[in-house]
Every structure is written in C-alpha cells, then in structure tokens.
C-alpha cells in the first residue's frame, strides 16, 4: 500500500517542485517584481491542482485492481482511496516548498516538515493511547487520517508564510507564463522518478527470487535482502543527510548562475561541490570500513550487518557524488540526461540481477551495486563537468583526501592502541571524533579545507 502511495505522491510533487525552483530562481535572477512572481505562482497552483486531481481520480478508481492484483489484499482498497484524496494538498505544499527553496529560505521548509511530523505523531499517540481500539483495521485508519491531517497542517503553515510575503506585493501587469517551459522541466523529472520507483519495485521483487535460486531458501533470501535494504543502507546513508539537503539547495544556486550566464562562478561552484562531496564521502567511507563491526554491533546486535557495511563502504563516495551532481544537473536544465542515465542504469541492473545473482548470491548483487553506482555517478559527473566547464582534479578531489583519510585512520589506531573505555558507545564516538579531527587537520594542511568557504556554503542551508 505504501509503495502505491509513494508513487502517487512522487507524480504530483517531484517534477512540479523542481520546475517551481527553476522558474522562480530565474525570475529572481532577472529582478522581476514580487507581483509578477505571484502571478507565476497562481498559474503553478492551477497546474498542480488540475494535475493532482487527475492523478487522484486515476488512483482512486484503480485502487480495487491494485489491491487485489498487485497487493493481494482487499483491505488496502479503502486506505488507498482515502490517502489519494490528499494529493492536491501535497501538490500545493510542493509548490510552496519549491518557492521558498528558490528564495533560499530553507528553514521554512524544515519547520513545515517538523510541524507535519509533530502533528502526525501527536494524533497517532493520542488516538492509540486514549481511545479503546482493538481492531487492526481501525488502527490503520487512524494512521491514514493522522497522515492526512498532518499534510494539511504543513500546507497551512507554508501558505501562511507565503501570504505574509504576498501582502507586501504591489499590483503590476501580469507577465506571460510559459506552460511549455514548465512542463519541459517538470515532465522529465516526474517521469524519471516514476520510472525509477517502478524499476526499483521490479528489482525488489526480482532480487529475493533470484537469491532464492542461489541459497535454495526464500526465507533466507528475504532475510539477507532485508538486512541490506532495511539495516545496512540506512546506516550508510544517514551521514548523507546534510549532503542531500546541500544537493537540493544546489538547484536554485546553479540555475541562478546559469540564468545570469556567469560561467566562471558556475565553474567554481561546481568544483567546490565536487570537492566538498568527495572529501566528505571519502572519510565517511574510511570510518565505515575501519569500524564496521562496532557500528553494526551497536545498532543491530547479532546480525551480519557488518558484512554489508564493510563491503559497501568503498562505494560511499560514488553514492554521495551521485546525489550531489543530480542537484547540479537539474539546475543546469539537464534533467533529460538524468532520465536517460537512470533508465540505462535500471535496465543494466535488472539484467545483471537476473543473470548474476542466481550464481553468486548476495556477493554478486554487491558487485552489481558497485557497477551501477560507479556508472551513473560517472555519467552524471562527466555531464556536469562538460556543461559547467569545470575541471576534474584528481589530486585535490581524490588523492589528497584519500591519503588524509588513511593517515587519520592510522592516527586513530595509535591513539586507542592502549586506551580502553567501558562504554562501547563512548569508545566508538571518541574514535570517530579523533579520526574526523585528524582528517580535518590534514586536509587543511593540504589546502583543501577553507573554513570560511565551507561555512559560506553551509550557512545557506539555515538562511
């Protein structure tokens, strides 16, 4: 049921939000007035409402078929039909988030997410704790309704913030709004996300089946796949939360420089993004490789998560780089290329899963992950460097951070060779802190870390 809901929300949010970010950023770069930007937003609201209403109608009437044929559970019909009714509200929220992100007011979007989570959690806690509910179906209904109310609360918060800005606008003649340009941005991004969601769903169904052919047990195959997807990968991607926010912020930054035709600043911005992303990814990869066992044992005792953390750690810089350059690609109006690369990647992944996994099991799938992430990150990085005219620096972006990370790990080993702490949490925390501080010191000596420049890029997240 959740996969169907995620697909529906993806269709009404991702492409529209990216288009709003690009169009509003370009309007601000052209010094257009608030009144004209307000007229653009009115047109965007109309598009979002009409499109989300169509998607709501489609999924509402497809709910019985999807529940019976795909999900094999008729109990999902009512929840799906209820959840999709909130899609127009989610679509409007996406427009508002794109507007505030274009204006670099990220703290408003973060606050709206906080409001949404607080309302959802409060409603669920009050209903489940205070009301005499003994039916599983009623619990699910409460969760669904709580989710809908929280989305409304978030939208109301965003709309209130937007209205405060709108009251300061003066009335001016409306400027023509290009629907073709809007869809030129929104359609590839939406199609990309929808195809990615569909192909990932195909992968998630195919992988356990192919693993079962290798280990002759579907239960064991599902356990291994669940350990990878539900335990190891969330740990690996947790440190990337900052980089994900940074990637999203890169869309308006790059779009503005492209609109102003400031090629030199665009090139410097791209180079700094590569430098920060690879420098962060390399040290995080080193930490996971060195401390995979204590990290796994702290979060998931008596599991073989450590195996996945160690074997996937070297892939982290490529994963993080792909996340960062995707934001730049969207800002450079290269979303069609992102679509092509992702379709190519998914086709290769599915083919290799079908051919390789039955013979090599989970090790084969890990090799496929390496090939897939290296391919897509390389293609996206090459395209970004080509369009932005930035130059790839092996020395500053790869070799020096790699040597600094290796030296920092050695320093961590030397410091803790004779030091024993009782708490495993404290021991791991101090070790990671020592390694990070050593790494920061070394890359500063190499001239890779300019604190003022890093803070300039970072503080925009909290503007």
C-alpha positions in Angstrom: 0.0 0.0 0.0 2.8 2.4 0.9 4.6 1.8 -2.4 1.4 2.8 -4.3 1.0 5.9 -2.1 4.7 6.9 -2.6 4.3 6.5 -6.4 1.2 8.7 -6.4 2.9 11.4 -4.3 6.0 11.3 -6.4 4.0 12.0 -9.5 2.4 15.2 -8.0 5.4 16.6 -6.2 8.9 16.0 -7.6 8.6 17.4 -11.1 6.4 20.3 -10.1 8.7 21.3 -7.2 11.8 21.2 -9.4 10.0 23.3 -12.1 9.0 25.9 -9.4 12.5 26.1 -8.1 14.0 26.7 -11.6 11.3 29.2 -12.8 11.3 31.3 -9.6 15.1 31.3 -9.3 15.4 32.5 -12.9 12.7 35.2 -12.2 14.6 36.4 -9.1 17.8 36.5 -11.1 16.1 38.7 -13.7 15.0 41.0 -10.8 11.3 40.5 -11.6 8.9 42.1 -9.0 7.1 40.1 -6.3 3.8 40.8 -8.1 5.0 39.1 -11.3 6.3 36.2 -9.3 3.0 36.0 -7.5 1.2 35.7 -10.9 3.6 32.9 -11.8 2.7 31.1 -8.6 -1.0 31.4 -9.3 -0.5 29.6 -12.6 1.6 27.0 -10.9 -1.1 26.4 -8.3 -3.7 25.8 -11.1 -1.4 23.3 -12.9 -0.7 21.5 -9.6 -4.4 21.3 -8.6 -5.5 20.1 -12.0 -2.7 17.5 -12.4 -3.1 16.2 -8.9 -6.9 15.9 -9.3 -6.3 13.8 -12.4 -3.9 11.5 -10.5 -6.3 11.3 -7.6 -9.1 10.2 -9.9 -6.9 7.6 -11.6 -5.6 6.0 -8.4 -9.0 6.2 -6.7 -10.6 4.1 -9.4 -7.5 1.8 -9.8 -7.4 1.1 -6.0 -9.5 -2.1 -6.2 -7.4 -3.5 -9.1 -4.1 -2.6 -7.4 -5.2 -4.1 -4.1 -6.5 -7.3 -5.5 -3.9 -8.0 -8.2 -0.7 -6.3 -7.0 -1.0 -6.2 -3.3 -3.2 -9.4 -2.9 -5.1 -7.7 -0.1 -8.6 -6.2 -0.5 -8.2 -4.4 2.9 -5.9 -1.9 1.1 -8.7 -0.6 -1.1 -10.1 1.9 1.4 -6.8 3.2 2.7 -5.5 3.9 -0.8 -8.7 5.6 -1.8 -8.6 7.7 1.3 -4.9 8.6 1.1 -5.0 9.8 -2.5 -7.7 12.4 -1.6 -4.9 14.4 0.0 -2.8 14.6 -3.2 -3.9 18.1 -4.2 -2.9 19.4 -0.8 0.5 17.7 -1.1 1.0 19.1 -4.6 0.3 22.7 -3.3 2.8 22.1 -0.5 5.3 21.0 -3.0 4.8 24.3 -5.0 5.3 26.3 -1.8 8.4 24.4 -0.8 9.9 25.0 -4.2 9.1 28.7 -3.9 10.9 29.0 -0.5 13.8 26.9 -1.7 14.2 29.2 -4.7 14.4 32.1 -2.3 16.9 30.2 -0.1 14.5 30.1 2.9 15.3 26.5 3.7 14.4 27.0 7.4 10.8 27.5 6.5 10.6 24.1 4.7 12.4 22.4 7.5 9.9 23.9 10.0 7.0 22.7 7.9 8.4 19.2 8.0 8.7 19.5 11.8 5.1 20.7 12.1 4.0 17.8 9.9 5.8 15.2 12.0 4.7 16.6 15.3 1.0 16.7 14.2 1.2 13.2 12.9 2.9 11.7 15.9 0.7 13.6 18.4 -2.5 12.4 16.7 -1.4 8.8 16.4 -0.3 8.8 20.1 -3.5 10.4 21.4 -5.8 8.1 19.4 -3.9 4.9 20.0 -3.3 5.6 23.7 -6.6 7.2 24.7 -9.2 5.5 22.5 -10.3 1.9 23.1 -9.2 0.5 19.8 -8.8 -3.3 19.4 -9.1 -3.7 15.6 -6.0 -3.7 13.4 -8.1 -2.1 10.5 -9.2 0.8 12.8 -5.5 1.4 13.8 -4.6 1.6 10.1 -7.5 4.0 9.5 -6.3 6.3 12.4 -2.7 6.3 10.9 -4.1 7.2 7.5 -6.3 10.0 8.8 -3.4 11.3 11.0 -1.2 11.4 8.0 -3.8 13.4 6.0 -4.3 15.9 8.8 -0.5 16.4 9.2 -0.2 17.1 5.5 -2.9 19.7 5.8 -1.2 21.3 8.8 2.1 21.5 6.9 0.4 23.1 3.9 -1.4 25.7 6.1 1.9 26.6 7.7 3.6 27.1 4.3 0.6 29.0 3.0 0.7 31.3 6.0 4.3 32.1 5.4 3.7 32.7 1.8 0.8 35.1 2.4 3.0 37.2 4.6 5.3 37.8 1.7 2.4 38.3 -0.7 0.9 41.2 1.4 4.0 43.2 0.5 3.5 42.9 -3.2 2.2 45.7 -5.4 -0.1 45.2 -8.4 1.6 45.1 -11.7 0.8 43.9 -15.2 0.8 40.1 -15.5 3.7 38.6 -17.4 3.2 35.7 -19.8 3.8 32.3 -18.3 5.3 29.6 -20.5 3.5 26.4 -19.9 5.8 24.6 -22.3 8.8 25.6 -20.3 7.2 24.5 -17.1 6.4 21.0 -18.5 9.8 20.9 -20.2 11.3 20.9 -16.7 8.6 19.0 -14.8 7.9 16.2 -17.1 11.4 14.6 -17.4 11.9 14.8 -13.6 8.5 13.3 -12.8 8.9 10.6 -15.5 12.4 9.9 -14.1 11.1 9.4 -10.5 8.1 7.4 -11.6 10.2 5.1 -13.8 12.8 4.8 -11.0 10.2 3.9 -8.5 8.6 1.3 -10.9 12.0 -0.2 -11.8 13.1 -0.3 -8.2 9.9 -2.1 -7.4 10.7 -4.7 -10.1 14.2 -5.0 -8.6 12.8 -5.5 -5.1 10.6 -8.3 -6.4 13.2 -9.9 -8.6 16.2 -9.9 -6.1 14.6 -12.2 -3.5 13.5 -14.6 -6.2 17.0 -14.7 -7.7 18.7 -15.0 -4.3 16.4 -18.0 -3.5 17.8 -19.8 -6.6 21.3 -19.4 -5.1 20.6 -20.3 -1.5 17.7 -22.6 -2.1 15.6 -20.9 0.6 13.3 -17.9 0.0 13.2 -17.2 3.8 17.0 -16.8 3.9 17.0 -14.8 0.7 14.4 -12.4 2.2 16.4 -12.1 5.4 19.6 -11.2 3.6 17.9 -8.7 1.3 16.0 -7.2 4.3 19.3 -6.9 6.2 20.8 -5.0 3.3 17.9 -2.7 2.5 16.5 -2.2 6.0 19.6 -2.1 8.1 22.9 -1.6 6.3 21.8 1.0 3.7 20.0 3.3 6.2 23.2 3.4 8.3 25.3 4.2 5.2 23.0 7.0 4.0 22.4 8.5 7.4 25.6 10.7 7.3 24.5 11.9 3.8 21.5 13.8 5.3 23.5 17.0 5.1 24.7 16.3 1.6 21.1 15.6 0.5 20.0 19.0 1.7 23.0 20.5 0.1 22.2 18.8 -3.2 18.6 20.2 -3.1 19.9 23.7 -2.5 22.3 23.4 -5.5 19.3 23.5 -7.9 18.5 27.2 -7.3 22.2 28.2 -6.9 23.2 26.6 -10.2 20.0 27.8 -12.0 20.7 31.4 -11.0 24.3 31.3 -12.2 23.1 29.7 -15.5 20.4 32.4 -16.0 23.0 35.2 -15.3 25.4 33.4 -17.7 28.1 33.7 -15.1 30.2 30.7 -16.4 33.2 31.3 -14.2 31.2 31.4 -11.0 29.2 28.3 -12.1 32.5 26.5 -12.7 33.8 27.4 -9.3 30.6 26.4 -7.6 30.7 23.1 -9.4 34.3 22.5 -8.4 33.6 23.4 -4.8 30.6 21.0 -4.7 32.8 18.1 -6.1 35.5 18.9 -3.5 33.2 19.0 -0.5 31.2 15.9 -1.6 34.2 13.7 -2.3 36.1 14.9 0.8 33.1 14.1 3.0 32.4 10.8 1.2 36.0 9.5 1.4 36.3 10.0 5.2 32.9 8.5 5.8 33.8 5.5 3.7 37.0 5.1 5.7 35.1 5.2 9.0 32.6 2.6 7.9 35.4 0.4 6.6 37.5 0.6 9.7 34.7 0.5 12.3 32.1 -1.6 10.5 31.9 -4.2 13.3 31.4 -1.8 16.3 28.9 0.3 14.3 26.9 -2.8 13.3 27.0 -4.3 16.8 25.8 -1.1 18.4 22.8 -0.7 16.2 22.0 -4.3 15.2 23.5 -6.9 17.6 23.6 -10.5 16.5 23.2 -9.7 12.8 25.6 -9.8 9.8 25.1 -6.1 9.0 28.9 -5.7 9.5 29.5 -7.7 6.3 27.4 -5.3 4.2 28.9 -2.2 5.9 32.4 -3.3 5.1 31.7 -4.4 1.6 29.7 -1.3 0.7 31.9 1.2 2.4 34.1 1.8 -0.6 31.0 2.7 -2.6 30.0 5.6 -0.4 31.9 8.3 -2.3 30.2 7.3 -5.5 26.8 7.3 -3.8 27.2 10.7 -2.3 28.7 12.1 -5.5 25.7 10.9 -7.5 23.3 12.6 -5.0 25.2 15.9 -5.3 25.6 16.1 -9.0 21.9 15.3 -9.6 21.0 18.6 -8.0 23.5 20.4 -10.2 22.1 18.6 -13.3 18.6 19.8 -12.6 19.9 23.3 -12.1 21.7 23.1 -15.4 18.4 22.0 -17.2 19.9 18.6 -17.8 17.0 16.6 -16.3 16.5 14.7 -19.6 20.1 13.4 -19.3 19.4 12.3 -15.7 16.3 10.4 -17.0 18.3 8.7 -19.8 21.1 7.7 -17.4 18.7 6.3 -14.8 16.8 4.2 -17.4 20.1 2.8 -18.7 21.2 2.1 -15.2 18.0 0.3 -14.2 18.0 -1.8 -17.4 21.6 -2.9 -16.7 20.8 -3.6 -13.1 17.8 -5.7 -13.8 19.6 -7.7 -16.5 22.6 -8.4 -14.2 20.4 -9.3 -11.3 18.6 -11.8 -13.5 21.9 -13.3 -14.8 24.4 -12.9 -12.0 22.6 -13.2 -8.6 21.4 -16.9 -9.1 25.1 -17.9 -9.5 26.9 -15.6 -7.0 24.1 -14.6 -4.5 24.5 -11.5 -2.4 28.1 -11.1 -3.3 27.0 -10.9 -6.9 24.4 -8.2 -6.0 27.0 -6.1 -4.2 29.2 -6.2 -7.3 26.2 -5.1 -9.4 25.7 -2.2 -6.9 29.3 -1.1 -7.5 28.9 -1.3 -11.3 25.6 0.6 -11.2 26.6 3.4 -8.9 30.0 3.9 -10.5 28.3 4.1 -13.9 25.6 6.6 -13.0 27.8 8.8 -10.9 30.5 8.9 -13.6 28.0 9.7 -16.4 26.3 12.5 -14.3 29.7 13.9 -13.2 31.0 13.9 -16.7 28.0 15.7 -18.0 28.1 18.3 -15.2 31.8 19.0 -15.8 31.2 19.3 -19.5 28.3 21.8 -19.2 29.8 23.8 -16.4 33.4 23.7 -18.0 34.8 22.8 -14.6 38.0 20.7 -14.5 38.3 17.5 -12.6 41.2 17.5 -10.1 42.4 14.0 -9.3 45.0 15.5 -6.8 42.7 17.7 -4.8 39.5 15.7 -5.1 40.7 12.1 -4.7 44.4 11.6 -3.9 44.9 14.1 -1.1 41.6 13.3 0.7 42.3 9.6 0.3 45.8 9.9 1.8 44.4 12.2 4.6 41.7 9.6 5.4 44.3 6.7 5.6 46.6 8.8 7.8 43.6 9.8 10.1 42.7 6.1 10.5 46.3 5.3 11.4 46.3 8.1 14.0 43.0 6.7 15.5 44.6 3.3 15.8 47.7 4.7 17.5 45.7 6.8 20.0 43.5 4.0 21.1 46.1 1.2 21.0 46.3 1.2 24.8 43.2 3.2 25.7 40.1 1.1 26.8 36.8 2.7 27.7 34.0 0.8 29.3 31.1 2.1 27.2 31.1 0.9 23.6 29.1 4.0 22.5 31.6 6.3 24.1 34.5 4.3 22.6 33.1 4.4 19.1 32.2 8.1 19.4 35.6 9.2 20.6 37.3 7.1 17.9 35.2 8.6 15.2 35.8 12.1 16.6 39.6 11.6 16.7 39.6 10.4 13.1 37.4 13.2 11.9 39.5 15.9 13.7 42.7 14.4 12.3 41.3 14.3 8.8 40.1 17.9 9.1 43.6 18.9 10.2 45.3 17.1 7.4 43.1 18.4 4.6 43.6 21.9 6.0 47.4 21.4 5.7 46.9 20.3 2.1 45.0 23.5 1.4 41.7 21.6 0.7 39.7 23.0 3.5 39.0 26.7 3.6 36.7 27.0 6.7 35.3 30.4 5.5 34.3 29.0 2.1 32.8 25.8 3.6 30.8 27.9 6.1 29.6 30.2 3.4 28.1 27.2 1.5 26.8 25.6 4.7 25.1 28.5 6.3 22.8 28.8 3.2 21.0 25.7 4.5 19.9 27.7 7.5 19.2 31.0 5.9 
